[in-house]
Amino acid sequence: MFRLAGWRVEGTLPDLPKYIIIGAPHTSNWDFILFLGVIFRLRANVRFMGKAELFKKPIGWFFRWSGGIPVDRSKSSGLVEQMVDACNQSEKFILTIAPEGTRHGVKEWKRGFYHIAKSTGIPIVMAKVDGRHKTMRVGEIFYPTGDMEADMKAIKDAFKGLAGINPPKKYIPLEE
């Protein structure tokens, strides 16, 4: 289905036991289908956080089978700590996160992925959605330095110019 829709994957995921994949821009419900296509294509065993409502009957089993971890988005506290604990207790841990936190246009990214990576000492891997060329580019690795502001700027800069699947909802950074 991935190829039939005209999409392709460029790059590979690193051969590391633990990392966080951040995917952006997140502009459509179709991003999840794209995510599944990439994961199956690259044969990766990943986890993702999804709003708890997705995990209810009748299709909740599918999201769990796909690696989903249900979260209550009305309670932002404790999510980072839960993911840090899950990472520290696992031999292998690949977590995917959409840093925008929603499909709608945002001016600022959520920073939980950064805090998880920094707290666990694992790198961040970029997954760039290029809707104009129907390409998902994966594999660029970023190691947090501890200077969150500089690191967030560098990470966001790596995604500049990408339109996602639904370009009107793309991330538009604030002028620095």
C-alpha positions as CSV (number, residue, x, y, z in Angstrom):
1,M,0.0,0.0,0.0
2,F,2.9,2.3,0.8
3,R,4.4,2.1,-2.6
4,L,1.0,2.0,-4.4
5,A,0.3,5.4,-2.8
6,G,3.5,6.6,-4.4
7,W,5.5,7.0,-1.2
8,R,9.1,5.9,-0.7
9,V,11.6,5.7,2.2
10,E,15.1,7.2,2.0
11,G,17.6,6.2,4.5
12,T,17.7,3.5,7.2
13,L,17.3,3.4,10.9
14,P,20.4,3.2,13.0
15,D,21.6,-0.1,14.5
16,L,21.3,1.1,18.0
17,P,19.3,-0.6,20.8
18,K,17.6,2.6,22.1
19,Y,16.6,5.9,20.5
20,I,13.7,8.2,20.0
21,I,12.3,8.8,16.5
22,I,10.7,12.2,16.0
23,G,8.5,12.5,13.0
24,A,7.4,15.8,11.5
25,P,5.6,17.6,10.1
26,H,2.5,15.9,11.6
27,T,-0.3,17.3,9.5
28,S,-2.8,14.6,8.8
29,N,-4.6,11.5,10.2
30,W,-2.9,9.7,7.3
31,D,0.5,10.2,9.1
32,F,-0.2,7.1,11.1
33,I,-0.7,5.0,8.0
34,L,2.6,6.5,6.6
35,F,4.3,5.7,9.9
36,L,3.1,2.1,9.7
37,G,4.4,1.8,6.1
38,V,7.8,3.1,7.1
39,I,8.0,0.8,10.1
40,F,7.0,-2.3,8.2
41,R,9.3,-1.3,5.3
42,L,12.2,-0.9,7.7
43,R,11.2,-3.8,9.9
44,A,11.5,-1.8,13.1
45,N,9.9,-2.8,16.4
46,V,8.8,0.6,17.7
47,R,6.5,2.1,20.4
48,F,4.4,5.2,20.1
49,M,2.2,7.2,22.5
50,G,-1.4,7.7,21.4
51,K,-4.4,9.4,22.9
52,A,-6.2,6.9,25.1
53,E,-9.4,7.1,23.1
54,L,-7.7,5.3,20.2
55,F,-7.3,2.2,22.4
56,K,-11.0,1.6,23.0
57,K,-13.1,-1.0,21.4
58,P,-13.6,-2.0,18.6
59,I,-10.1,-1.1,17.2
60,G,-8.0,-0.6,20.3
61,W,-6.4,-4.0,19.8
62,F,-4.9,-2.8,16.5
63,F,-3.1,0.2,18.1
64,R,-1.7,-2.0,20.9
65,W,-0.6,-4.5,18.3
66,S,1.1,-1.7,16.4
67,G,3.2,-0.8,19.5
68,G,0.9,1.9,21.0
69,I,1.0,3.1,24.5
70,P,-2.2,4.8,25.6
71,V,-1.8,8.2,27.3
72,D,-4.3,10.6,28.8
73,R,-3.5,13.8,27.1
74,S,-5.5,15.8,29.6
75,K,-2.7,15.0,32.1
76,S,0.6,16.1,30.9
77,S,2.5,15.3,34.1
78,G,4.3,12.1,34.5
79,L,4.5,11.1,30.7
80,V,8.2,11.8,30.5
81,E,9.0,9.9,33.7
82,Q,6.9,6.9,32.5
83,M,8.8,6.8,29.2
84,V,12.2,7.2,30.9
85,D,11.3,4.3,33.2
86,A,10.2,2.2,30.3
87,C,13.4,2.9,28.4
88,N,15.6,2.2,31.4
89,Q,13.9,-1.1,32.0
90,S,14.2,-2.3,28.4
91,E,17.1,-3.8,26.5
92,K,15.7,-2.4,23.3
93,F,13.6,0.7,23.2
94,I,12.6,2.7,20.1
95,L,9.9,5.3,20.8
96,T,8.3,7.4,18.1
97,I,6.9,10.8,18.8
98,A,5.4,13.6,16.8
99,P,6.9,16.7,18.5
100,E,4.1,19.0,17.4
101,G,1.8,17.0,19.6
102,T,-1.2,17.5,17.2
103,R,-2.0,17.5,13.5
104,H,-2.9,21.2,13.6
105,G,-0.5,24.0,13.0
106,V,1.6,24.9,16.1
107,K,4.1,27.6,16.8
108,E,6.1,25.6,19.3
109,W,7.0,21.9,19.6
110,K,6.5,19.9,22.7
111,R,9.8,19.1,24.4
112,G,9.0,15.8,26.1
113,F,11.0,13.8,23.5
114,Y,14.1,15.9,24.3
115,H,13.7,15.4,28.0
116,I,13.3,11.6,27.5
117,A,16.4,11.5,25.3
118,K,18.5,13.6,27.7
119,S,17.3,11.7,30.8
120,T,18.1,8.3,29.3
121,G,21.2,9.3,27.3
122,I,19.8,8.0,24.1
123,P,19.9,9.8,20.7
124,I,17.1,11.4,18.7
125,V,16.6,10.1,15.1
126,M,14.8,12.3,12.6
127,A,12.0,11.1,10.4
128,K,11.1,13.8,7.9
129,V,7.8,13.8,6.0
130,D,8.2,15.4,2.6
131,G,4.7,15.5,1.3
132,R,5.7,17.3,-1.9
133,H,7.9,14.4,-3.0
134,K,6.0,11.7,-1.2
135,T,9.2,10.7,0.6
136,M,10.0,9.8,4.2
137,R,13.6,10.5,5.1
138,V,15.0,8.7,8.1
139,G,18.2,8.1,9.8
140,E,19.7,11.5,10.8
141,I,20.9,11.1,14.4
142,F,21.1,13.9,16.9
143,Y,22.7,13.6,20.3
144,P,21.4,16.1,22.9
145,T,24.1,18.3,24.3
146,G,22.2,19.6,27.3
147,D,21.8,23.1,25.8
148,M,18.1,22.6,25.2
149,E,17.5,25.9,23.4
150,A,20.3,25.4,21.0
151,D,19.5,21.8,20.5
152,M,15.8,22.5,19.8
153,K,16.7,25.2,17.3
154,A,19.1,22.7,15.5
155,I,16.4,20.0,15.5
156,K,13.7,22.2,14.2
157,D,16.0,23.7,11.6
158,A,16.5,20.1,10.3
159,F,12.8,20.0,9.4
160,K,12.6,23.5,7.7
161,G,10.9,23.5,4.3
162,L,9.0,20.3,4.7
163,A,5.2,20.4,4.0
164,G,3.9,17.1,5.3
165,I,0.9,15.4,3.9
166,N,-1.5,18.3,4.4
167,P,0.7,21.4,3.8
168,P,-1.7,24.0,5.2
169,K,-1.2,22.5,8.6
170,K,2.6,22.5,8.5
171,Y,4.7,23.7,11.4
172,I,5.6,27.4,11.0
173,P,8.4,28.3,13.4
174,L,8.5,31.6,15.2
175,E,11.1,34.0,14.0
176,E,14.1,33.7,16.2
